[in-house]
Amino acid sequence: MSNKLAKPMANKIVVDDGSKVYTIENKRGKVLGKFEFRPTDANIVKRYEEVVEYYNSYQLPENPSEADMRKAEDDITERISYLIGEDAKETFFSILGAFSPLANGELYMENVLSSIAKVIEKEMNIRTKKVQSRMNKYVAKYHN
């Protein structure tokens, strides 16, 4: 028997939640921030569609006041936070206001949404291929 004392096991469970840390950079490569995101969460496409629908159907008053614009920006920011599972005000909208117009005529928040969509699509495609590859190993013997 060893003289070494056994170390007590920690009471924790470690799981792979699919999260990744993404850096937010401008077109010149300057790092503006970072956030943790789970791009292949099975419900993320549904949440993305909900956020896009919310944005597309959002109605501002005919002559919006500054308070109306702040409320709209907060509402949109809250929805994007819901989508990514993190505070979008801290990650994306500390960089630039949601309704800031970009040189291409797009609003900053539209650019954020399309960037998130590209990440979701890329990660889903990569992981779907990996799942298919694993499944093919198991079912290949039934196809021969």
DSSP file (Angstrom, degrees, kcal/mol; ACC not computed):
  #  RESIDUE AA STRUCTURE BP1 BP2  ACC     N-H-->O    O-->H-N    N-H-->O    O-->H-N    TCO  KAPPA ALPHA  PHI   PSI    X-CA   Y-CA   Z-CA
    1    1 A M              0   0    0      0, 0.0     2,-0.1     0, 0.0     0, 0.0   0.000 360.0 360.0 360.0 139.0    0.0    0.0    0.0
    2    2 A S        -     0   0    0      1,-0.1     0, 0.0     2,-0.1     0, 0.0  -0.405 360.0-141.1 -77.1 147.8    1.3    3.4   -0.9
    3    3 A N  S    S+     0   0    0     -2,-0.1     2,-0.2     2,-0.1    -1,-0.1   0.597  75.0 103.0 -79.4 -11.5    2.2    6.1    1.6
    4    4 A K  S    S-     0   0    0      1,-0.1     2,-0.3     3,-0.0    -2,-0.1  -0.512  76.1-123.5 -75.4 137.2    0.7    8.7   -0.6
    5    5 A L        -     0   0    0     -2,-0.2     2,-0.3     1,-0.1    -1,-0.1  -0.604  26.8-114.3 -78.5 139.0   -2.7   10.0    0.4
    6    6 A A        -     0   0    0     -2,-0.3    -1,-0.1     1,-0.1     3,-0.0  -0.542  28.9-122.4 -71.7 135.5   -5.4    9.7   -2.3
    7    7 A K        -     0   0    0     -2,-0.3    -1,-0.1     1,-0.1     2,-0.1  -0.633  29.4-113.0 -78.5 133.3   -6.6   13.0   -3.5
    8    8 A P        -     0   0    0      0, 0.0     2,-0.2     0, 0.0    -1,-0.1  -0.392  33.5-110.5 -65.8 144.1  -10.3   13.5   -3.0
    9    9 A M        -     0   0    0      1,-0.1     2,-0.1    -2,-0.1    -3,-0.0  -0.534  31.7-116.8 -74.6 138.2  -12.3   13.6   -6.3
   10   10 A A        -     0   0    0     -2,-0.2     2,-1.6     1,-0.1    -1,-0.1  -0.469  20.0-122.2 -72.5 145.7  -13.7   17.0   -7.1
   11   11 A N  S    S+     0   0    0     -2,-0.1     2,-0.3     2,-0.0    -1,-0.1  -0.621  70.3 112.6 -89.5  78.3  -17.5   17.2   -7.3
   12   12 A K        -     0   0    0     -2,-1.6     2,-0.4     2,-0.0    -2,-0.0  -0.992  53.6-147.4-147.6 155.0  -17.8   18.4  -10.8
   13   13 A I        -     0   0    0     -2,-0.3     2,-0.5     2,-0.0    -2,-0.0  -0.991  14.6-156.7-122.4 129.1  -19.0   17.3  -14.1
   14   14 A V        +     0   0    0     -2,-0.4     2,-0.3     2,-0.0    -2,-0.0  -0.930  17.3 174.2-110.8 125.2  -17.3   18.5  -17.3
   15   15 A V        -     0   0    0     -2,-0.5     2,-0.8     0, 0.0    -2,-0.0  -0.904  37.0-116.3-126.1 156.2  -19.2   18.5  -20.5
   16   16 A D        -     0   0    0     -2,-0.3    -2,-0.0     1,-0.1     0, 0.0  -0.840  29.8-179.2 -89.7 109.9  -18.5   19.8  -24.0
   17   17 A D        -     0   0    0     -2,-0.8    -1,-0.1     2,-0.1    24,-0.0   0.362  44.7-115.9 -93.7   5.1  -21.1   22.5  -24.6
   18   18 A G        +     0   0    0      1,-0.2    22,-0.3    21,-0.1     2,-0.1   0.556  63.1 151.7  77.2   6.5  -19.9   23.3  -28.1
   19   19 A S        -     0   0    0     19,-0.2     2,-0.3    20,-0.1    19,-0.2  -0.404  22.0-176.0 -77.7 150.1  -18.9   26.8  -27.1
   20   20 A K  E     -A   37   0A   0     17,-2.6    17,-2.7    -2,-0.1     2,-0.6  -0.961  25.7-122.8-136.3 153.3  -16.1   28.7  -28.9
   21   21 A V  E     -A   36   0A   0     -2,-0.3     2,-0.4    15,-0.2    15,-0.2  -0.888  29.4-166.5 -99.0 127.1  -14.6   32.0  -28.2
   22   22 A Y  E     -A   35   0A   0     13,-3.1    13,-2.3    -2,-0.6     2,-0.3  -0.914  12.0-139.7-113.1 137.8  -14.8   34.4  -31.2
   23   23 A T  E     -A   34   0A   0     -2,-0.4     2,-0.6    11,-0.2    11,-0.3  -0.736  12.4-138.5 -91.7 147.4  -12.9   37.6  -31.6
   24   24 A I  E     +A   33   0A   0      9,-3.4     8,-4.0    -2,-0.3     9,-1.4  -0.932  30.9 175.1-105.6 119.7  -14.6   40.6  -33.2
   25   25 A E  E     -A   31   0A   0     -2,-0.6     6,-0.2     6,-0.3     2,-0.1  -0.881  26.8-127.1-124.0 154.6  -12.3   42.4  -35.6
   26   26 A N    >   -     0   0    0      4,-2.0     3,-2.1    -2,-0.3     6,-0.0  -0.361  46.2 -88.8 -86.9 179.6  -12.7   45.3  -37.9
   27   27 A K  T 3  S+     0   0    0      1,-0.3    -1,-0.1     2,-0.1    -2,-0.0   0.722 127.9  57.7 -65.1 -20.5  -11.7   45.1  -41.6
   28   28 A R  T 3  S-     0   0    0      2,-0.1    -1,-0.3     1,-0.0    -3,-0.0   0.444 120.4-107.3 -88.0  -0.3   -8.2   46.1  -40.8
   29   29 A G    <   +     0   0    0     -3,-2.1     2,-0.4     1,-0.3    -2,-0.1   0.500  67.9 148.8  89.8   4.5   -7.8   43.2  -38.4
   30   30 A K        -     0   0    0      1,-0.1    -4,-2.0     2,-0.0     2,-0.5  -0.594  50.7-122.8 -74.3 128.6   -7.9   45.3  -35.2
   31   31 A V  E     +A   25   0A   0     -2,-0.4    -6,-0.3    -6,-0.2     3,-0.1  -0.600  33.7 174.5 -74.6 122.8   -9.5   43.2  -32.4
   32   32 A L  E     -     0   0A   0     -8,-4.0     2,-0.3    -2,-0.5    -7,-0.2   0.635  59.1 -46.7-102.6 -20.7  -12.5   45.1  -31.0
   33   33 A G  E     -A   24   0A   0     -9,-1.4    -9,-3.4     2,-0.0    -1,-0.3  -0.978  50.1-124.5 174.3-173.7  -13.8   42.5  -28.6
   34   34 A K  E     -A   23   0A   0     -2,-0.3     2,-0.3   -11,-0.3   -11,-0.2  -0.983  16.4-174.2-153.9 159.6  -14.6   38.8  -28.1
   35   35 A F  E     -A   22   0A   0    -13,-2.3   -13,-3.1    -2,-0.3     2,-0.4  -0.990  26.6-117.4-154.3 157.1  -17.5   36.7  -27.0
   36   36 A E  E     +A   21   0A   0     -2,-0.3     2,-0.3   -15,-0.2   -15,-0.2  -0.803  39.8 173.5 -97.5 138.4  -18.3   33.1  -26.3
   37   37 A F  E     -A   20   0A   0    -17,-2.7   -17,-2.6    -2,-0.4    48,-0.1  -0.991  35.0-144.9-148.8 147.0  -20.9   31.5  -28.5
   38   38 A R    >   +     0   0    0     46,-0.3     3,-1.6    -2,-0.3   -19,-0.2  -0.778  24.0 176.7-113.2  83.0  -22.4   28.1  -29.2
   39   39 A P  T 3  S+     0   0    0      0, 0.0    85,-0.2     0, 0.0    -1,-0.1   0.633  75.4  48.8 -68.5 -14.3  -22.9   28.2  -33.0
   40   40 A T  T 3  S+     0   0    0    -22,-0.3     2,-0.1    83,-0.1   -21,-0.1   0.177  70.6 140.5-113.4  18.8  -24.3   24.6  -33.3
   41   41 A D    X   -     0   0    0     -3,-1.6     3,-2.3     1,-0.2     4,-0.4  -0.427  61.2-125.3 -55.0 130.7  -26.8   24.7  -30.5
   42   42 A A  T 3  S+     0   0    0      1,-0.3     4,-0.3     2,-0.1     3,-0.2   0.729 108.4  47.0 -58.1 -22.6  -29.8   22.8  -32.0
   43   43 A N  T 3> S+     0   0    0      1,-0.2     4,-2.2     2,-0.1    -1,-0.3   0.393  84.3  94.2 -98.8   3.1  -32.1   25.8  -31.3
   44   44 A I  H <> S+     0   0    0     -3,-2.3     4,-2.9     1,-0.2     5,-0.2   0.872  81.6  52.8 -68.7 -36.3  -29.9   28.5  -32.7
   45   45 A V  H  > S+     0   0    0     -4,-0.4     4,-2.6     2,-0.2    -1,-0.2   0.918 110.5  49.1 -64.3 -41.3  -31.4   28.5  -36.2
   46   46 A K  H  > S+     0   0    0     -4,-0.3     4,-2.2     2,-0.2    -2,-0.2   0.929 112.9  47.0 -61.3 -45.3  -34.8   28.9  -34.7
   47   47 A R  H  X S+     0   0    0     -4,-2.2     4,-2.4     2,-0.2    -2,-0.2   0.900 111.0  52.3 -64.5 -40.0  -33.6   31.8  -32.5
   48   48 A Y  H  X S+     0   0    0     -4,-2.9     4,-2.6     1,-0.2     5,-0.2   0.935 109.8  48.4 -60.5 -46.6  -31.8   33.4  -35.5
   49   49 A E  H  X S+     0   0    0     -4,-2.6     4,-2.6     1,-0.2    -1,-0.2   0.891 110.6  52.0 -61.7 -39.3  -35.1   33.3  -37.5
   50   50 A E  H  X S+     0   0    0     -4,-2.2     4,-2.5     2,-0.2    -1,-0.2   0.915 110.8  47.5 -61.8 -43.4  -37.0   34.8  -34.6
   51   51 A V  H  X S+     0   0    0     -4,-2.4     4,-2.7     2,-0.2    -2,-0.2   0.917 112.6  48.1 -66.2 -43.6  -34.5   37.7  -34.3
   52   52 A V  H  X S+     0   0    0     -4,-2.6     4,-3.0     2,-0.2     5,-0.2   0.923 112.9  48.7 -63.1 -43.8  -34.6   38.4  -38.0
   53   53 A E  H  X S+     0   0    0     -4,-2.6     4,-1.9    -5,-0.2    -2,-0.2   0.916 111.2  50.5 -61.1 -43.2  -38.4   38.3  -38.0
   54   54 A Y  H  X S+     0   0    0     -4,-2.5     4,-0.7     2,-0.2    -2,-0.2   0.934 113.2  45.6 -59.6 -47.4  -38.5   40.6  -35.0
   55   55 A Y  H >< S+     0   0    0     -4,-2.7     3,-0.8     1,-0.2    -2,-0.2   0.928 112.9  49.9 -62.5 -46.1  -36.1   43.0  -36.8
   56   56 A N  H 3< S+     0   0    0     -4,-3.0    -1,-0.2     1,-0.2    -2,-0.2   0.799 116.6  41.1 -65.0 -28.8  -38.0   42.9  -40.1
   57   57 A S  H 3< S+     0   0    0     -4,-1.9    -1,-0.2    -5,-0.2    -2,-0.2   0.455  83.7 123.3 -99.3  -0.4  -41.3   43.6  -38.4
   58   58 A Y    <<  -     0   0    0     -3,-0.8     2,-0.5    -4,-0.7    -3,-0.0  -0.419  46.2-158.6 -66.2 130.0  -40.1   46.2  -35.9
   59   59 A Q        -     0   0    0     -2,-0.2     3,-0.1    13,-0.0    -1,-0.1  -0.946   5.1-161.7-116.7 119.0  -42.1   49.4  -36.4
   60   60 A L        -     0   0    0     -2,-0.5     9,-0.0     1,-0.1     8,-0.0  -0.646  37.0 -94.5 -87.3 153.3  -40.8   52.8  -35.2
   61   61 A P        -     0   0    0      0, 0.0    -1,-0.1     0, 0.0     7,-0.0  -0.241  41.6-103.8 -59.6 160.3  -43.2   55.7  -34.7
   62   62 A E  S    S+     0   0    0      1,-0.3    -2,-0.1    -3,-0.1     0, 0.0   0.897 118.0  23.2 -57.8 -44.6  -43.5   58.0  -37.8
   63   63 A N  S    S-     0   0    0      0, 0.0    -1,-0.3     0, 0.0     2,-0.0  -0.737  92.9-156.1-120.4  81.4  -41.4   60.7  -36.2
   64   64 A P        -     0   0    0      0, 0.0     2,-0.1     0, 0.0    -4,-0.0  -0.287   3.9-140.7 -66.4 138.9  -39.3   58.8  -33.6
   65   65 A S     >  -     0   0    0      1,-0.1     4,-2.1    -2,-0.0     5,-0.2  -0.334  32.0 -99.8 -83.7 173.3  -38.0   60.7  -30.6
   66   66 A E  H  > S+     0   0    0      1,-0.2     4,-2.3     2,-0.2     5,-0.2   0.885 127.2  52.9 -62.1 -37.7  -34.5   60.1  -29.2
   67   67 A A  H  > S+     0   0    0      2,-0.2     4,-2.4     1,-0.2    -1,-0.2   0.890 107.0  52.1 -64.4 -39.9  -36.2   57.9  -26.5
   68   68 A D  H  > S+     0   0    0      2,-0.2     4,-2.5     1,-0.2    -2,-0.2   0.907 110.7  48.0 -61.5 -42.0  -38.0   55.9  -29.2
   69   69 A M  H  X S+     0   0    0     -4,-2.1     4,-2.5     2,-0.2    -2,-0.2   0.898 111.2  49.8 -67.5 -40.5  -34.6   55.3  -30.9
   70   70 A R  H  X S+     0   0    0     -4,-2.3     4,-2.5     2,-0.2    -2,-0.2   0.909 111.9  48.7 -63.6 -41.6  -32.9   54.3  -27.6
   71   71 A K  H  X S+     0   0    0     -4,-2.4     4,-2.8     2,-0.2    -2,-0.2   0.924 111.7  49.0 -63.6 -44.4  -35.8   51.9  -26.8
   72   72 A A  H  X S+     0   0    0     -4,-2.5     4,-2.5     2,-0.2     5,-0.2   0.915 112.0  48.6 -61.6 -43.1  -35.6   50.3  -30.3
   73   73 A E  H  X S+     0   0    0     -4,-2.5     4,-2.6     1,-0.2    -1,-0.2   0.912 112.6  48.2 -63.6 -42.3  -31.8   49.9  -30.0
   74   74 A D  H  X S+     0   0    0     -4,-2.5     4,-2.5     2,-0.2    -2,-0.2   0.901 111.4  50.9 -63.9 -40.7  -32.2   48.3  -26.6
   75   75 A D  H  X S+     0   0    0     -4,-2.8     4,-1.9     2,-0.2    -2,-0.2   0.928 113.3  44.2 -62.5 -45.9  -34.9   46.0  -27.9
   76   76 A I  H  X S+     0   0    0     -4,-2.5     4,-2.1     2,-0.2    -2,-0.2   0.913 113.4  50.9 -65.9 -43.0  -32.8   44.9  -30.9
   77   77 A T  H  X S+     0   0    0     -4,-2.6     4,-2.2     1,-0.2    11,-0.4   0.904 108.6  52.4 -60.8 -42.0  -29.7   44.5  -28.7
   78   78 A E  H  X S+     0   0    0     -4,-2.5     4,-2.1     1,-0.2    -1,-0.2   0.892 108.7  50.6 -61.2 -40.8  -31.7   42.4  -26.2
   79   79 A R  H  X S+     0   0    0     -4,-1.9     4,-1.9     2,-0.2    -1,-0.2   0.881 109.8  48.7 -66.5 -38.4  -32.8   40.1  -29.1
   80   80 A I  H  X S+     0   0    0     -4,-2.1     4,-2.5     2,-0.2     5,-0.2   0.868 108.8  54.3 -70.1 -34.7  -29.3   39.6  -30.3
   81   81 A S  H  X>S+     0   0    0     -4,-2.2     4,-1.9     1,-0.2     5,-1.1   0.915 107.7  50.9 -60.2 -42.7  -28.2   38.8  -26.7
   82   82 A Y  H  <5S+     0   0    0     -4,-2.1    -2,-0.2     1,-0.2    -1,-0.2   0.893 110.3  50.7 -59.7 -41.5  -31.0   36.2  -26.8
   83   83 A L  H  <5S+     0   0    0     -4,-1.9    -2,-0.2     1,-0.2    -1,-0.2   0.941 119.7  32.2 -63.9 -49.5  -29.6   34.8  -30.0
   84   84 A I  H  <5S-     0   0    0     -4,-2.5   -46,-0.3     2,-0.3    -1,-0.2   0.600 101.0-125.7 -90.3 -10.4  -26.0   34.5  -28.9
   85   85 A G  T  <5S+     0   0    0     -4,-1.9     2,-0.3     1,-0.3    -3,-0.2   0.800  80.4  85.0  72.4  27.8  -26.6   33.7  -25.3
   86   86 A E  S   <S-     0   0    0     -5,-1.1     2,-1.0    -6,-0.2    -1,-0.3  -0.966  95.8 -78.3-153.8 162.4  -24.4   36.6  -24.1
   87   87 A D    >>  -     0   0    0     -2,-0.3     4,-1.9     1,-0.2     3,-0.6  -0.534  38.4-172.6 -71.6 101.1  -24.7   40.3  -23.5
   88   88 A A  H 3>>S+     0   0    0     -2,-1.0     5,-2.6   -11,-0.4     4,-1.6   0.760  81.7  65.3 -67.0 -25.3  -24.6   41.8  -27.0
   89   89 A K  H 345S+     0   0    0      3,-0.2    -1,-0.2     1,-0.2     6,-0.1   0.886 109.1  39.0 -64.3 -37.1  -24.4   45.3  -25.6
   90   90 A E  H <45S+     0   0    0     -3,-0.6    -2,-0.2     3,-0.1    -1,-0.2   0.858 125.3  36.4 -78.9 -37.4  -21.0   44.4  -24.1
   91   91 A T  H  <5S+     0   0    0     -4,-1.9    -3,-0.2   -58,-0.1    -2,-0.2   0.970 134.6   7.0 -85.0 -57.0  -19.7   42.4  -27.0
   92   92 A F  T >X5S+     0   0    0     -4,-1.6     3,-1.1    -5,-0.1     4,-0.9   0.871 126.5  49.4 -95.4 -43.2  -21.0   44.0  -30.2
   93   93 A F  T 34<S+     0   0    0     -5,-2.6    -4,-0.2     1,-0.3    -3,-0.1   0.350  95.1  69.7 -93.9   8.3  -22.7   47.3  -29.3
   94   94 A S  T 34 S+     0   0    0     -6,-0.3    -1,-0.3    -4,-0.1     3,-0.1   0.591 102.3  51.9 -84.5 -15.1  -20.0   48.7  -27.1
   95   95 A I  T <4 S-     0   0    0     -3,-1.1     2,-0.3     1,-0.4    -2,-0.2   0.899 129.9 -12.4 -82.3 -47.3  -18.1   49.0  -30.4
   96   96 A L  S  < S-     0   0    0     -4,-0.9    -1,-0.4     4,-0.0     2,-0.0  -0.985  79.3 -92.3-156.2 147.1  -20.8   50.9  -32.4
   97   97 A G    >   -     0   0    0     -2,-0.3     3,-1.9    -3,-0.1    11,-0.3  -0.331  37.5-117.1 -65.1 148.2  -24.4   51.7  -31.9
   98   98 A A  T 3  S+     0   0    0      1,-0.3    11,-2.5    10,-0.1    12,-0.3   0.830 113.0  44.8 -56.7 -37.7  -26.9   49.3  -33.5
   99   99 A F  T 3  S+     0   0    0      9,-0.2    -1,-0.3     8,-0.1    -2,-0.1   0.198  79.6 131.2 -96.9  17.0  -28.4   51.8  -35.9
  100  100 A S    <   -     0   0    0     -3,-1.9     8,-2.5     1,-0.1     2,-0.3  -0.548  58.5-126.4 -69.2 127.9  -25.0   53.2  -37.0
  101  101 A P  B     -B  107   0B   0      0, 0.0     6,-0.2     0, 0.0     2,-0.2  -0.574  20.9-146.9 -79.0 138.0  -24.9   53.4  -40.8
  102  102 A L    >   -     0   0    0      4,-3.2     3,-2.1    -2,-0.3     6,-0.0  -0.523  30.5 -99.9 -96.1 168.2  -22.0   51.7  -42.5
  103  103 A A  T 3  S+     0   0    0      1,-0.3    -1,-0.1    -2,-0.2     0, 0.0   0.795 122.0  56.4 -58.9 -30.5  -20.3   52.8  -45.8
  104  104 A N  T 3  S-     0   0    0      2,-0.1    -1,-0.3     1,-0.1     3,-0.1   0.413 121.4-104.8 -84.6   3.6  -22.3   50.2  -47.8
  105  105 A G  S <  S+     0   0    0     -3,-2.1     2,-0.2     1,-0.4    -2,-0.1   0.344  82.6 125.9  91.5  -6.4  -25.6   51.5  -46.5
  106  106 A E        -     0   0    0     -5,-0.1    -4,-3.2     1,-0.1    -1,-0.4  -0.552  63.7-116.8 -82.8 148.5  -26.2   48.7  -44.1
  107  107 A L  B >>  -B  101   0B   0     -6,-0.2     4,-1.9    -2,-0.2     3,-0.6  -0.589  25.0-117.3 -80.1 150.4  -26.9   49.3  -40.5
  108  108 A Y  H 3> S+     0   0    0     -8,-2.5     4,-2.3   -11,-0.3    -9,-0.2   0.894 115.1  54.4 -55.5 -42.5  -24.3   48.0  -38.0
  109  109 A M  H 3> S+     0   0    0    -11,-2.5     4,-2.4     1,-0.2    -1,-0.3   0.835 105.5  53.1 -65.6 -30.0  -26.8   45.7  -36.4
  110  110 A E  H <> S+     0   0    0     -3,-0.6     4,-2.5   -12,-0.3    -1,-0.2   0.902 108.8  50.1 -66.6 -40.0  -27.6   44.1  -39.8
  111  111 A N  H  X S+     0   0    0     -4,-1.9     4,-2.1     2,-0.2    -2,-0.2   0.892 109.9  50.7 -63.5 -40.7  -23.9   43.5  -40.3
  112  112 A V  H  X S+     0   0    0     -4,-2.3     4,-2.4     2,-0.2    -2,-0.2   0.941 111.1  48.2 -62.0 -48.1  -23.7   41.9  -36.9
  113  113 A L  H  X S+     0   0    0     -4,-2.4     4,-2.4     1,-0.2    -2,-0.2   0.915 112.5  47.4 -60.5 -44.0  -26.6   39.6  -37.7
  114  114 A S  H  X S+     0   0    0     -4,-2.5     4,-1.9     1,-0.2    -1,-0.2   0.869 111.2  52.0 -68.4 -33.6  -25.2   38.6  -41.1
  115  115 A S  H  X S+     0   0    0     -4,-2.1     4,-1.7     2,-0.2    -1,-0.2   0.908 110.5  47.8 -65.9 -41.5  -21.8   37.9  -39.5
  116  116 A I  H  X S+     0   0    0     -4,-2.4     4,-2.5     1,-0.2    -2,-0.2   0.903 109.3  54.4 -64.4 -41.1  -23.4   35.7  -36.8
  117  117 A A  H  X S+     0   0    0     -4,-2.4     4,-2.7     1,-0.2    -1,-0.2   0.892 106.2  51.9 -60.2 -40.2  -25.4   33.9  -39.6
  118  118 A K  H  X S+     0   0    0     -4,-1.9     4,-2.5     2,-0.2    -1,-0.2   0.897 109.8  48.9 -64.3 -39.7  -22.1   33.1  -41.4
  119  119 A V  H  X S+     0   0    0     -4,-1.7     4,-2.7     2,-0.2     5,-0.3   0.935 112.2  48.3 -64.3 -45.9  -20.6   31.6  -38.3
  120  120 A I  H  X S+     0   0    0     -4,-2.5     4,-2.8     1,-0.2     5,-0.2   0.946 113.7  46.6 -59.0 -49.6  -23.7   29.5  -37.6
  121  121 A E  H  X S+     0   0    0     -4,-2.7     4,-2.3     2,-0.2    -2,-0.2   0.924 114.2  47.1 -61.0 -46.3  -23.7   28.2  -41.2
  122  122 A K  H  X S+     0   0    0     -4,-2.5     4,-2.4    -5,-0.2    -1,-0.2   0.945 115.7  44.1 -61.4 -49.4  -20.0   27.5  -41.3
  123  123 A E  H  X S+     0   0    0     -4,-2.7     4,-2.7     1,-0.2     5,-0.3   0.896 112.7  51.7 -65.9 -40.2  -20.0   25.7  -38.0
  124  124 A M  H  X S+     0   0    0     -4,-2.8     4,-2.6    -5,-0.3    -1,-0.2   0.918 111.0  48.5 -62.1 -42.8  -23.2   23.7  -38.8
  125  125 A N  H  X S+     0   0    0     -4,-2.3     4,-2.0    -5,-0.2    -2,-0.2   0.926 112.9  47.5 -63.3 -45.0  -21.7   22.5  -42.1
  126  126 A I  H  X S+     0   0    0     -4,-2.4     4,-1.7     1,-0.2    -2,-0.2   0.945 116.8  42.3 -61.0 -48.6  -18.4   21.5  -40.5
  127  127 A R  H  X S+     0   0    0     -4,-2.7     4,-2.4     1,-0.2    -1,-0.2   0.840 110.4  56.0 -72.8 -32.5  -20.1   19.6  -37.7
  128  128 A T  H  X S+     0   0    0     -4,-2.6     4,-2.7    -5,-0.3    -1,-0.2   0.915 107.6  50.1 -63.1 -41.9  -22.7   18.0  -39.9
  129  129 A K  H  X S+     0   0    0     -4,-2.0     4,-2.4     2,-0.2    -2,-0.2   0.897 110.3  50.1 -62.5 -40.2  -20.0   16.6  -42.1
  130  130 A K  H  X S+     0   0    0     -4,-1.7     4,-2.3     2,-0.2    -2,-0.2   0.908 111.3  48.3 -65.3 -41.4  -18.2   15.2  -39.0
  131  131 A V  H  X S+     0   0    0     -4,-2.4     4,-2.8     2,-0.2    -2,-0.2   0.929 111.8  49.7 -64.3 -44.5  -21.5   13.6  -37.8
  132  132 A Q  H  X S+     0   0    0     -4,-2.7     4,-2.5     1,-0.2    -2,-0.2   0.901 109.9  51.5 -60.7 -41.0  -22.1   12.1  -41.2
  133  133 A S  H  X S+     0   0    0     -4,-2.4     4,-1.3     2,-0.2    -1,-0.2   0.919 112.0  46.0 -62.3 -44.2  -18.6   10.7  -41.3
  134  134 A R  H  X S+     0   0    0     -4,-2.3     4,-1.1     1,-0.2     3,-0.3   0.916 113.1  49.7 -64.6 -42.7  -19.0    9.1  -37.9
  135  135 A M  H  X S+     0   0    0     -4,-2.8     4,-2.2     1,-0.2     3,-0.4   0.885 104.8  58.5 -64.8 -37.9  -22.4    7.7  -38.9
  136  136 A N  H  X S+     0   0    0     -4,-2.5     4,-1.7     1,-0.2    -1,-0.2   0.852 100.1  58.0 -61.2 -34.3  -21.0    6.3  -42.1
  137  137 A K  H  < S+     0   0    0     -4,-1.3     4,-0.4    -3,-0.3    -1,-0.2   0.893 111.6  41.4 -59.8 -39.8  -18.5    4.2  -40.1
  138  138 A Y  H  < S+     0   0    0     -4,-1.1    -2,-0.2    -3,-0.4    -1,-0.2   0.825 122.1  37.0 -80.9 -32.9  -21.4    2.5  -38.3
  139  139 A V  H >X S+     0   0    0     -4,-2.2     3,-1.3     1,-0.2     4,-0.6   0.555  91.6  88.4 -99.2  -6.8  -23.8    2.0  -41.1
  140  140 A A  H >X S+     0   0    0     -4,-1.7     3,-1.3     1,-0.3     4,-0.7   0.882  82.7  59.3 -58.5 -39.0  -21.2    1.1  -43.9
  141  141 A K  H 34 S+     0   0    0     -4,-0.4    -1,-0.3     1,-0.3     3,-0.2   0.747 103.0  53.8 -64.4 -20.8  -21.3   -2.6  -43.0
  142  142 A Y  H <4 S+     0   0    0     -3,-1.3    -1,-0.3     1,-0.2    -2,-0.2   0.626 104.8  54.2 -86.5 -14.3  -25.0   -2.6  -43.7
  143  143 A H  H <<        0   0    0     -3,-1.3    -1,-0.2    -4,-0.6    -2,-0.2   0.515 360.0 360.0 -96.6  -7.0  -24.6   -1.1  -47.2
  144  144 A N     <        0   0    0     -4,-0.7    -1,-0.2    -3,-0.2    -2,-0.1   0.443 360.0 360.0 -98.6 360.0  -22.1   -3.7  -48.5
